[in-house]
């Protein structure tokens, strides 16, 4: 957990223990709860219920909730970009297997440029993003040859079956996120 989150949680615990939350502390707690709901949409087997959707949107339609809406939109945009990067990575792997040579899908380049720009706008280092990009590009060679590659000390083999399964998982996560971020509730499959 990063230092900011630890401080936020400690502040919330202190405020709760004193018996009264300031409006700022209440807003911070609500933003943290909304971010947790957004992140939960990416868990395997996650479901989005009407109650969760209603709770997520409670207060966000209020004109005074502009800060909360803005924060929620930034988190959602970053997660959508993460989905785009993951999807483009998988599509590149699939094309590399088919072509038997490294292939970088054009959607990957667009998602990567968006991620780098987001980091720069927030005045954050782009080094981790560029390191991940380098590792991805290096992994294309063994994938195109049907060989395993190493990620974090573990060997990973990419096959069309693995890629298809991951694409389905990503599509399900994207659909849940889109339904959550739509202020009008829509049941799954509609």
N, CA and C atoms as a LAMMPS dump frame, in Angstrom:
ITEM: TIMESTEP
0
ITEM: NUMBER OF ATOMS
570
ITEM: BOX BOUNDS ff ff ff
-5.0000000000000000e+02 5.0000000000000000e+02
-5.0000000000000000e+02 5.0000000000000000e+02
-5.0000000000000000e+02 5.0000000000000000e+02
ITEM: ATOMS id mol type element x y z
1 1 1 N 0.856 -1.164 0
2 1 2 C 0 0 0
3 1 3 C 0.906 1.232 0
4 2 1 N 0.6 2.212 -0.84
5 2 2 C 1.469 3.37 -0.898
6 2 3 C 1.236 4.293 0.292
7 3 1 N 2.16 5.207 0.487
8 3 2 C 2.131 6.098 1.641
9 3 3 C 0.871 6.946 1.668
10 4 1 N 0.429 7.426 0.52
11 4 2 C -0.773 8.274 0.472
12 4 3 C -1.998 7.523 0.984
13 5 1 N -2.154 6.264 0.518
14 5 2 C -3.289 5.471 0.967
15 5 3 C -3.202 5.182 2.465
16 6 1 N -1.99 4.905 2.947
17 6 2 C -1.821 4.645 4.377
18 6 3 C -2.206 5.875 5.188
19 7 1 N -1.781 7.039 4.731
20 7 2 C -2.124 8.283 5.43
21 7 3 C -3.623 8.534 5.395
22 8 1 N -4.235 8.286 4.232
23 8 2 C -5.673 8.477 4.101
24 8 3 C -6.419 7.568 5.064
25 9 1 N -6.04 6.31 5.104
26 9 2 C -6.708 5.367 6.003
27 9 3 C -6.495 5.748 7.461
28 10 1 N -5.27 6.146 7.808
29 10 2 C -4.999 6.548 9.189
30 10 3 C -5.842 7.766 9.564
31 11 1 N -5.957 8.711 8.642
32 11 2 C -6.775 9.903 8.891
33 11 3 C -8.24 9.558 9.069
34 12 1 N -8.725 8.63 8.244
35 12 2 C -10.119 8.217 8.363
36 12 3 C -10.376 7.495 9.683
37 13 1 N -9.45 6.638 10.09
38 13 2 C -9.6 5.929 11.363
39 13 3 C -9.615 6.923 12.52
40 14 1 N -8.706 7.896 12.478
41 14 2 C -8.647 8.904 13.532
42 14 3 C -9.939 9.707 13.574
43 15 1 N -10.421 10.129 12.404
44 15 2 C -11.652 10.918 12.37
45 15 3 C -12.841 10.11 12.883
46 16 1 N -12.904 8.851 12.49
47 16 2 C -13.993 8.004 12.969
48 16 3 C -13.918 7.793 14.479
49 17 1 N -12.699 7.651 14.98
50 17 2 C -12.556 7.409 16.415
51 17 3 C -12.93 8.65 17.227
52 18 1 N -12.829 9.816 16.623
53 18 2 C -13.228 11.037 17.311
54 18 3 C -14.729 11.279 17.195
55 19 1 N -15.395 10.472 16.388
56 19 2 C -16.845 10.524 16.341
57 19 3 C -17.428 11.423 15.279
58 20 1 N -16.641 12.157 14.552
59 20 2 C -17.206 13.046 13.539
60 20 3 C -16.251 13.156 12.365
61 21 1 N -16.776 12.972 11.167
62 21 2 C -15.978 13.143 9.963
63 21 3 C -16.245 14.515 9.371
64 22 1 N -15.177 15.188 9.001
65 22 2 C -15.344 16.459 8.316
66 22 3 C -15.861 16.179 6.91
67 23 1 N -16.44 17.147 6.226
68 23 2 C -16.9 16.926 4.852
69 23 3 C -15.762 16.473 3.933
70 24 1 N -14.551 17.003 4.138
71 24 2 C -13.417 16.612 3.315
72 24 3 C -13.061 15.147 3.55
73 25 1 N -13.048 14.729 4.807
74 25 2 C -12.739 13.334 5.123
75 25 3 C -13.821 12.415 4.569
76 26 1 N -15.072 12.836 4.654
77 26 2 C -16.157 12.016 4.112
78 26 3 C -16.005 11.876 2.595
79 27 1 N -15.628 12.949 1.918
80 27 2 C -15.433 12.894 0.468
81 27 3 C -14.276 11.969 0.119
82 28 1 N -13.183 12.04 0.878
83 28 2 C -12.031 11.177 0.624
84 28 3 C -12.404 9.715 0.823
85 29 1 N -13.172 9.417 1.863
86 29 2 C -13.601 8.046 2.115
87 29 3 C -14.489 7.567 0.975
88 30 1 N -15.407 8.404 0.527
89 30 2 C -16.314 8.034 -0.561
90 30 3 C -15.52 7.782 -1.836
91 31 1 N -14.541 8.649 -2.152
92 31 2 C -13.715 8.437 -3.341
93 31 3 C -12.97 7.115 -3.252
94 32 1 N -12.407 6.81 -2.085
95 32 2 C -11.681 5.554 -1.904
96 32 3 C -12.618 4.364 -2.097
97 33 1 N -13.843 4.478 -1.589
98 33 2 C -14.817 3.395 -1.752
99 33 3 C -15.188 3.226 -3.221
100 34 1 N -15.383 4.329 -3.937
101 34 2 C -15.717 4.242 -5.365
102 34 3 C -14.564 3.619 -6.147
103 35 1 N -13.342 4.003 -5.818
104 35 2 C -12.18 3.429 -6.496
105 35 3 C -12.092 1.931 -6.232
106 36 1 N -12.421 1.521 -5.023
107 36 2 C -12.42 0.088 -4.7
108 36 3 C -13.468 -0.654 -5.528
109 37 1 N -14.636 -0.031 -5.725
110 37 2 C -15.681 -0.651 -6.543
111 37 3 C -15.195 -0.771 -7.984
112 38 1 N -14.576 0.271 -8.504
113 38 2 C -14.054 0.234 -9.875
114 38 3 C -13.052 -0.908 -10.013
115 39 1 N -12.118 -1.003 -9.074
116 39 2 C -11.101 -2.055 -9.136
117 39 3 C -11.715 -3.447 -9.021
118 40 1 N -12.801 -3.562 -8.276
119 40 2 C -13.429 -4.871 -8.103
120 40 3 C -14.006 -5.414 -9.41
121 41 1 N -14.246 -4.56 -10.376
122 41 2 C -14.804 -4.996 -11.655
123 41 3 C -13.807 -5.848 -12.447
124 42 1 N -12.546 -5.884 -11.996
125 42 2 C -11.506 -6.624 -12.709
126 42 3 C -11.207 -7.981 -12.098
127 43 1 N -11.878 -8.317 -11.022
128 43 2 C -11.662 -9.618 -10.392
129 43 3 C -12.387 -10.694 -11.185
130 44 1 N -11.754 -11.878 -11.26
131 44 2 C -12.42 -12.998 -11.927
132 44 3 C -13.723 -13.304 -11.214
133 45 1 N -14.761 -13.493 -11.978
134 45 2 C -16.058 -13.826 -11.418
135 45 3 C -16.794 -12.656 -10.792
136 46 1 N -16.297 -11.431 -10.964
137 46 2 C -16.967 -10.258 -10.393
138 46 3 C -18.324 -10.069 -11.056
139 47 1 N -19.252 -9.551 -10.282
140 47 2 C -20.563 -9.233 -10.836
141 47 3 C -20.921 -7.806 -10.432
142 48 1 N -21.685 -7.178 -11.271
143 48 2 C -22.169 -5.83 -10.992
144 48 3 C -23.665 -5.925 -10.763
145 49 1 N -24.081 -5.585 -9.555
146 49 2 C -25.506 -5.613 -9.23
147 49 3 C -26.074 -4.198 -9.294
148 50 1 N -27.376 -4.129 -9.357
149 50 2 C -28.038 -2.823 -9.382
150 50 3 C -27.764 -2.05 -8.094
151 51 1 N -27.708 -2.757 -6.961
152 51 2 C -27.428 -2.092 -5.683
153 51 3 C -26.027 -1.48 -5.665
154 52 1 N -25.045 -2.229 -6.157
155 52 2 C -23.677 -1.704 -6.212
156 52 3 C -23.636 -0.487 -7.124
157 53 1 N -24.292 -0.578 -8.277
158 53 2 C -24.336 0.536 -9.228
159 53 3 C -24.978 1.765 -8.595
160 54 1 N -26.098 1.581 -7.935
161 54 2 C -26.815 2.701 -7.299
162 54 3 C -25.929 3.343 -6.223
163 55 1 N -25.298 2.531 -5.396
164 55 2 C -24.427 3.051 -4.331
165 55 3 C -23.237 3.81 -4.943
166 56 1 N -22.672 3.275 -6.014
167 56 2 C -21.543 3.917 -6.684
168 56 3 C -21.921 5.316 -7.155
169 57 1 N -23.113 5.448 -7.735
170 57 2 C -23.533 6.718 -8.302
171 57 3 C -24.191 7.653 -7.299
172 58 1 N -24.493 7.169 -6.101
173 58 2 C -25.138 8.043 -5.124
174 58 3 C -24.23 9.233 -4.827
175 59 1 N -24.767 10.415 -5
176 59 2 C -24.012 11.64 -4.733
177 59 3 C -23.191 12.154 -5.894
178 60 1 N -22.859 11.293 -6.868
179 60 2 C -22.028 11.753 -7.99
180 60 3 C -22.786 12.651 -8.954
181 61 1 N -24.107 12.566 -8.964
182 61 2 C -24.896 13.403 -9.87
183 61 3 C -25.097 14.805 -9.299
184 62 1 N -24.812 14.96 -8.032
185 62 2 C -24.927 16.247 -7.352
186 62 3 C -23.894 17.218 -7.931
187 63 1 N -24.289 18.447 -8.308
188 63 2 C -23.336 19.409 -8.874
189 63 3 C -22.155 19.707 -7.947
190 64 1 N -22.338 19.554 -6.651
191 64 2 C -21.241 19.811 -5.712
192 64 3 C -20.249 18.661 -5.654
193 65 1 N -20.531 17.573 -6.335
194 65 2 C -19.657 16.398 -6.311
195 65 3 C -18.669 16.411 -7.47
196 66 1 N -18.381 17.574 -8.024
197 66 2 C -17.496 17.657 -9.186
198 66 3 C -16.115 17.075 -8.913
199 67 1 N -15.57 17.278 -7.73
200 67 2 C -14.246 16.746 -7.392
201 67 3 C -14.29 15.226 -7.378
202 68 1 N -15.319 14.661 -6.767
203 68 2 C -15.457 13.201 -6.734
204 68 3 C -15.624 12.641 -8.137
205 69 1 N -16.439 13.291 -8.945
206 69 2 C -16.634 12.835 -10.32
207 69 3 C -15.317 12.878 -11.078
208 70 1 N -14.578 13.96 -10.92
209 70 2 C -13.309 14.11 -11.618
210 70 3 C -12.318 13.024 -11.203
211 71 1 N -12.228 12.769 -9.923
212 71 2 C -11.328 11.732 -9.411
213 71 3 C -11.736 10.365 -9.939
214 72 1 N -13.018 10.069 -9.912
215 72 2 C -13.531 8.797 -10.392
216 72 3 C -13.264 8.647 -11.887
217 73 1 N -13.445 9.719 -12.638
218 73 2 C -13.201 9.675 -14.08
219 73 3 C -11.73 9.408 -14.393
220 74 1 N -10.816 10.012 -13.608
221 74 2 C -9.381 9.777 -13.83
222 74 3 C -9.023 8.313 -13.588
223 75 1 N -9.536 7.755 -12.501
224 75 2 C -9.262 6.348 -12.195
225 75 3 C -9.834 5.462 -13.292
226 76 1 N -11.054 5.735 -13.705
227 76 2 C -11.704 4.934 -14.738
228 76 3 C -10.939 5.026 -16.059
229 77 1 N -10.487 6.216 -16.422
230 77 2 C -9.733 6.387 -17.67
231 77 3 C -8.439 5.592 -17.619
232 78 1 N -7.751 5.637 -16.487
233 78 2 C -6.496 4.891 -16.335
234 78 3 C -6.751 3.389 -16.462
235 79 1 N -7.833 2.912 -15.868
236 79 2 C -8.14 1.484 -15.947
237 79 3 C -8.559 1.081 -17.359
238 80 1 N -9.288 1.944 -18.039
239 80 2 C -9.644 1.651 -19.424
240 80 3 C -8.384 1.573 -20.284
241 81 1 N -7.435 2.447 -20.015
242 81 2 C -6.165 2.403 -20.738
243 81 3 C -5.41 1.111 -20.423
244 82 1 N -5.466 0.673 -19.177
245 82 2 C -4.821 -0.583 -18.799
246 82 3 C -5.432 -1.747 -19.566
247 83 1 N -6.744 -1.751 -19.689
248 83 2 C -7.426 -2.8 -20.457
249 83 3 C -6.979 -2.745 -21.915
250 84 1 N -6.919 -1.535 -22.478
251 84 2 C -6.491 -1.387 -23.873
252 84 3 C -5.075 -1.905 -24.071
253 85 1 N -4.175 -1.587 -23.127
254 85 2 C -2.792 -2.07 -23.221
255 85 3 C -2.731 -3.591 -23.125
256 86 1 N -3.45 -4.164 -22.178
257 86 2 C -3.453 -5.624 -22.026
258 86 3 C -4.023 -6.291 -23.268
259 87 1 N -5.123 -5.741 -23.768
260 87 2 C -5.761 -6.318 -24.952
261 87 3 C -4.818 -6.232 -26.161
262 88 1 N -4.189 -5.094 -26.344
263 88 2 C -3.272 -4.904 -27.467
264 88 3 C -2.053 -5.818 -27.343
265 89 1 N -1.611 -6.054 -26.114
266 89 2 C -0.497 -6.975 -25.887
267 89 3 C -0.897 -8.377 -26.335
268 90 1 N -2.091 -8.81 -25.922
269 90 2 C -2.567 -10.146 -26.291
270 90 3 C -2.78 -10.276 -27.796
271 91 1 N -3.327 -9.237 -28.409
272 91 2 C -3.531 -9.255 -29.864
273 91 3 C -2.18 -9.332 -30.574
274 92 1 N -1.187 -8.628 -30.046
275 92 2 C 0.164 -8.688 -30.617
276 92 3 C 0.751 -10.09 -30.478
277 93 1 N 0.552 -10.718 -29.314
278 93 2 C 1.035 -12.088 -29.127
279 93 3 C 0.37 -13.034 -30.126
280 94 1 N -0.926 -12.879 -30.289
281 94 2 C -1.661 -13.753 -31.208
282 94 3 C -1.142 -13.577 -32.638
283 95 1 N -0.934 -12.327 -33.053
284 95 2 C -0.413 -12.056 -34.397
285 95 3 C 1.012 -12.587 -34.545
286 96 1 N 1.804 -12.488 -33.496
287 96 2 C 3.184 -12.993 -33.541
288 96 3 C 3.208 -14.512 -33.691
289 97 1 N 2.298 -15.192 -33.01
290 97 2 C 2.204 -16.649 -33.153
291 97 3 C 1.812 -17.004 -34.585
292 98 1 N 0.826 -16.301 -35.112
293 98 2 C 0.34 -16.583 -36.457
294 98 3 C 1.407 -16.303 -37.517
295 99 1 N 2.069 -15.153 -37.401
296 99 2 C 3.051 -14.739 -38.408
297 99 3 C 4.431 -15.375 -38.205
298 100 1 N 4.634 -15.979 -37.029
299 100 2 C 5.917 -16.589 -36.665
300 100 3 C 7.068 -15.586 -36.687
301 101 1 N 6.699 -14.343 -36.36
302 101 2 C 7.687 -13.281 -36.194
303 101 3 C 7.069 -12.232 -35.274
304 102 1 N 7.887 -11.423 -34.605
305 102 2 C 7.336 -10.417 -33.692
306 102 3 C 6.444 -9.409 -34.427
307 103 1 N 5.233 -9.213 -33.898
308 103 2 C 4.274 -8.267 -34.46
309 103 3 C 3.734 -7.415 -33.314
310 104 1 N 3.799 -6.098 -33.494
311 104 2 C 3.213 -5.173 -32.513
312 104 3 C 1.982 -4.561 -33.157
313 105 1 N 0.828 -4.847 -32.579
314 105 2 C -0.428 -4.318 -33.105
315 105 3 C -0.442 -2.8 -32.953
316 106 1 N -1.038 -2.105 -33.932
317 106 2 C -1.07 -0.641 -33.881
318 106 3 C -1.836 -0.127 -32.662
319 107 1 N -2.798 -0.904 -32.17
320 107 2 C -3.54 -0.478 -30.977
321 107 3 C -2.631 -0.425 -29.744
322 108 1 N -1.586 -1.238 -29.748
323 108 2 C -0.633 -1.219 -28.642
324 108 3 C 0.111 0.122 -28.617
325 109 1 N 0.561 0.554 -29.774
326 109 2 C 1.297 1.827 -29.861
327 109 3 C 0.436 2.986 -29.374
328 110 1 N -0.841 2.991 -29.749
329 110 2 C -1.747 4.064 -29.325
330 110 3 C -1.966 4.033 -27.816
331 111 1 N -2.203 2.845 -27.274
332 111 2 C -2.436 2.72 -25.829
333 111 3 C -1.178 3.082 -25.05
334 112 1 N -0.029 2.706 -25.565
335 112 2 C 1.237 3.042 -24.9
336 112 3 C 1.459 4.552 -24.895
337 113 1 N 1.209 5.213 -26.024
338 113 2 C 1.377 6.67 -26.08
339 113 3 C 0.433 7.36 -25.103
340 114 1 N -0.785 6.866 -24.996
341 114 2 C -1.749 7.433 -24.045
342 114 3 C -1.241 7.27 -22.625
343 115 1 N -0.73 6.085 -22.289
344 115 2 C -0.219 5.821 -20.937
345 115 3 C 0.957 6.748 -20.615
346 116 1 N 1.884 6.893 -21.541
347 116 2 C 3.047 7.761 -21.32
348 116 3 C 2.593 9.203 -21.123
349 117 1 N 1.653 9.647 -21.931
350 117 2 C 1.143 11.013 -21.806
351 117 3 C 0.44 11.22 -20.465
352 118 1 N -0.334 10.226 -20.026
353 118 2 C -0.99 10.327 -18.708
354 118 3 C 0.053 10.495 -17.603
355 119 1 N 1.111 9.705 -17.685
356 119 2 C 2.163 9.775 -16.662
357 119 3 C 2.825 11.149 -16.684
358 120 1 N 3.103 11.651 -17.849
359 120 2 C 3.752 12.967 -17.96
360 120 3 C 2.85 14.075 -17.435
361 121 1 N 1.556 14.002 -17.741
362 121 2 C 0.618 15.028 -17.272
363 121 3 C 0.547 15.049 -15.745
364 122 1 N 0.689 13.898 -15.133
365 122 2 C 0.654 13.811 -13.675
366 122 3 C 2.039 14.009 -13.068
367 123 1 N 3.017 14.32 -13.938
368 123 2 C 4.397 14.553 -13.517
369 123 3 C 4.988 13.336 -12.787
370 124 1 N 4.676 12.154 -13.324
371 124 2 C 5.196 10.897 -12.798
372 124 3 C 6.24 10.352 -13.771
373 125 1 N 7.15 9.573 -13.258
374 125 2 C 8.186 8.975 -14.086
375 125 3 C 7.565 7.986 -15.067
376 126 1 N 8.046 8.037 -16.291
377 126 2 C 7.578 7.09 -17.304
378 126 3 C 8.466 5.845 -17.349
379 127 1 N 9.507 5.812 -16.534
380 127 2 C 10.441 4.691 -16.553
381 127 3 C 9.774 3.326 -16.379
382 128 1 N 8.853 3.161 -15.411
383 128 2 C 8.224 1.834 -15.276
384 128 3 C 7.42 1.428 -16.52
385 129 1 N 6.757 2.382 -17.142
386 129 2 C 5.975 2.099 -18.344
387 129 3 C 6.904 1.705 -19.488
388 130 1 N 7.99 2.435 -19.635
389 130 2 C 8.941 2.14 -20.715
390 130 3 C 9.66 0.813 -20.472
391 131 1 N 9.935 0.483 -19.218
392 131 2 C 10.565 -0.81 -18.895
393 131 3 C 9.614 -1.954 -19.231
394 132 1 N 8.34 -1.77 -18.926
395 132 2 C 7.342 -2.803 -19.239
396 132 3 C 7.202 -2.955 -20.751
397 133 1 N 7.248 -1.826 -21.47
398 133 2 C 7.181 -1.856 -22.925
399 133 3 C 8.371 -2.631 -23.491
400 134 1 N 9.553 -2.376 -22.958
401 134 2 C 10.763 -3.076 -23.424
402 134 3 C 10.625 -4.579 -23.193
403 135 1 N 10.155 -4.966 -22.012
404 135 2 C 9.983 -6.388 -21.698
405 135 3 C 8.953 -7.022 -22.639
406 136 1 N 7.878 -6.294 -22.918
407 136 2 C 6.86 -6.802 -23.843
408 136 3 C 7.478 -7.058 -25.217
409 137 1 N 8.199 -6.079 -25.729
410 137 2 C 8.788 -6.211 -27.067
411 137 3 C 9.791 -7.367 -27.12
412 138 1 N 10.536 -7.542 -26.041
413 138 2 C 11.488 -8.654 -25.981
414 138 3 C 10.759 -9.997 -25.926
415 139 1 N 9.596 -10.037 -25.304
416 139 2 C 8.847 -11.289 -25.181
417 139 3 C 8.252 -11.737 -26.517
418 140 1 N 8.118 -10.817 -27.448
419 140 2 C 7.531 -11.164 -28.746
420 140 3 C 8.377 -12.185 -29.508
421 141 1 N 9.691 -12.136 -29.339
422 141 2 C 10.568 -13.064 -30.064
423 141 3 C 10.294 -14.51 -29.644
424 142 1 N 10.382 -14.831 -28.342
425 142 2 C 10.084 -16.224 -27.984
426 142 3 C 8.628 -16.627 -28.269
427 143 1 N 7.698 -15.715 -28.081
428 143 2 C 6.293 -16.04 -28.356
429 143 3 C 6.126 -16.411 -29.828
430 144 1 N 6.762 -15.657 -30.708
431 144 2 C 6.631 -15.93 -32.145
432 144 3 C 7.237 -17.285 -32.528
433 145 1 N 8.148 -17.78 -31.7
434 145 2 C 8.788 -19.077 -31.951
435 145 3 C 8.125 -20.217 -31.169
436 146 1 N 7.047 -19.892 -30.45
437 146 2 C 6.368 -20.915 -29.668
438 146 3 C 7.102 -21.291 -28.394
439 147 1 N 7.959 -20.401 -27.915
440 147 2 C 8.75 -20.672 -26.721
441 147 3 C 8.223 -19.871 -25.531
442 148 1 N 8.559 -20.355 -24.352
443 148 2 C 8.19 -19.648 -23.121
444 148 3 C 9.134 -18.468 -22.924
445 149 1 N 8.676 -17.484 -22.149
446 149 2 C 9.519 -16.359 -21.777
447 149 3 C 9.358 -16.122 -20.282
448 150 1 N 10.288 -15.387 -19.709
449 150 2 C 10.286 -15.191 -18.26
450 150 3 C 9.656 -13.862 -17.877
451 151 1 N 8.787 -13.923 -16.855
452 151 2 C 8.162 -12.73 -16.297
453 151 3 C 8.238 -12.848 -14.786
454 152 1 N 8.975 -11.941 -14.163
455 152 2 C 9.068 -11.946 -12.703
456 152 3 C 9.567 -13.259 -12.134
457 153 1 N 10.482 -13.917 -12.816
458 153 2 C 11.046 -15.16 -12.321
459 153 3 C 10.247 -16.401 -12.688
460 154 1 N 9.132 -16.238 -13.38
461 154 2 C 8.311 -17.389 -13.792
462 154 3 C 8.305 -17.508 -15.308
463 155 1 N 8.267 -18.751 -15.776
464 155 2 C 8.177 -19.001 -17.211
465 155 3 C 6.71 -18.931 -17.637
466 156 1 N 6.472 -18.23 -18.737
467 156 2 C 5.122 -18.062 -19.268
468 156 3 C 5.106 -18.542 -20.71
469 157 1 N 4.121 -19.364 -21.036
470 157 2 C 3.932 -19.821 -22.415
471 157 3 C 2.641 -19.226 -22.944
472 158 1 N 2.724 -18.614 -24.089
473 158 2 C 1.545 -18.03 -24.722
474 158 3 C 1.093 -18.949 -25.847
475 159 1 N -0.151 -19.372 -25.752
476 159 2 C -0.763 -20.163 -26.814
477 159 3 C -2.049 -19.441 -27.207
478 160 1 N -2.596 -19.824 -28.343
479 160 2 C -3.856 -19.208 -28.765
480 160 3 C -4.949 -19.456 -27.741
481 161 1 N -4.964 -20.624 -27.127
482 161 2 C -5.994 -20.934 -26.123
483 161 3 C -5.856 -20.023 -24.899
484 162 1 N -4.632 -19.818 -24.432
485 162 2 C -4.394 -18.931 -23.28
486 162 3 C -4.788 -17.501 -23.633
487 163 1 N -4.406 -17.073 -24.821
488 163 2 C -4.716 -15.713 -25.263
489 163 3 C -6.225 -15.52 -25.372
490 164 1 N -6.916 -16.473 -25.969
491 164 2 C -8.374 -16.359 -26.108
492 164 3 C -9.057 -16.282 -24.747
493 165 1 N -8.596 -17.076 -23.805
494 165 2 C -9.165 -17.048 -22.451
495 165 3 C -8.944 -15.68 -21.808
496 166 1 N -7.757 -15.131 -21.947
497 166 2 C -7.452 -13.809 -21.378
498 166 3 C -8.238 -12.701 -22.07
499 167 1 N -8.441 -12.82 -23.363
500 167 2 C -9.246 -11.828 -24.081
501 167 3 C -10.685 -11.84 -23.596
502 168 1 N -11.226 -13.025 -23.345
503 168 2 C -12.589 -13.121 -22.8
504 168 3 C -12.668 -12.471 -21.417
505 169 1 N -11.653 -12.714 -20.582
506 169 2 C -11.614 -12.122 -19.247
507 169 3 C -11.563 -10.595 -19.338
508 170 1 N -10.729 -10.082 -20.218
509 170 2 C -10.625 -8.633 -20.396
510 170 3 C -11.93 -8.035 -20.918
511 171 1 N -12.551 -8.708 -21.878
512 171 2 C -13.812 -8.204 -22.423
513 171 3 C -14.894 -8.156 -21.352
514 172 1 N -14.928 -9.171 -20.484
515 172 2 C -15.912 -9.187 -19.396
516 172 3 C -15.644 -8.039 -18.422
517 173 1 N -14.371 -7.794 -18.115
518 173 2 C -14.014 -6.69 -17.216
519 173 3 C -14.389 -5.348 -17.829
520 174 1 N -14.108 -5.195 -19.108
521 174 2 C -14.445 -3.946 -19.795
522 174 3 C -15.96 -3.714 -19.784
523 175 1 N -16.722 -4.763 -20.045
524 175 2 C -18.183 -4.63 -20.06
525 175 3 C -18.705 -4.233 -18.677
526 176 1 N -18.171 -4.852 -17.614
527 176 2 C -18.6 -4.481 -16.258
528 176 3 C -18.249 -3.037 -15.96
529 177 1 N -17.034 -2.626 -16.345
530 177 2 C -16.603 -1.253 -16.097
531 177 3 C -17.489 -0.266 -16.853
532 178 1 N -17.8 -0.549 -18.111
533 178 2 C -18.652 0.346 -18.893
534 178 3 C -20.046 0.455 -18.285
535 179 1 N -20.589 -0.678 -17.823
536 179 2 C -21.907 -0.637 -17.182
537 179 3 C -21.856 0.157 -15.889
538 180 1 N -20.783 -0.019 -15.116
539 180 2 C -20.643 0.715 -13.86
540 180 3 C -20.55 2.212 -14.124
541 181 1 N -19.803 2.606 -15.134
542 181 2 C -19.564 4.03 -15.397
543 181 3 C -20.708 4.717 -16.121
544 182 1 N -21.683 3.962 -16.552
545 182 2 C -22.885 4.544 -17.143
546 182 3 C -23.826 4.906 -15.994
547 183 1 N -24.207 6.175 -15.862
548 183 2 C -25.065 6.555 -14.742
549 183 3 C -26.464 5.919 -14.775
550 184 1 N -26.847 5.368 -15.928
551 184 2 C -28.142 4.704 -16.053
552 184 3 C -27.901 3.203 -15.938
553 185 1 N -28.563 2.548 -14.975
554 185 2 C -28.397 1.117 -14.77
555 185 3 C -28.879 0.334 -15.977
556 186 1 N -28.052 -0.599 -16.441
557 186 2 C -28.448 -1.528 -17.484
558 186 3 C -28.075 -2.932 -17.02
559 187 1 N -29.048 -3.84 -17.009
560 187 2 C -28.749 -5.216 -16.615
561 187 3 C -27.76 -5.848 -17.589
562 188 1 N -27.048 -6.864 -17.114
563 188 2 C -26.062 -7.543 -17.947
564 188 3 C -26.734 -8.146 -19.165
565 189 1 N -26.046 -8.057 -20.294
566 189 2 C -26.553 -8.635 -21.517
567 189 3 C -27.493 -7.75 -22.306
568 190 1 N -27.686 -6.51 -21.858
569 190 2 C -28.587 -5.603 -22.588
570 190 3 C -27.83 -4.455 -23.162
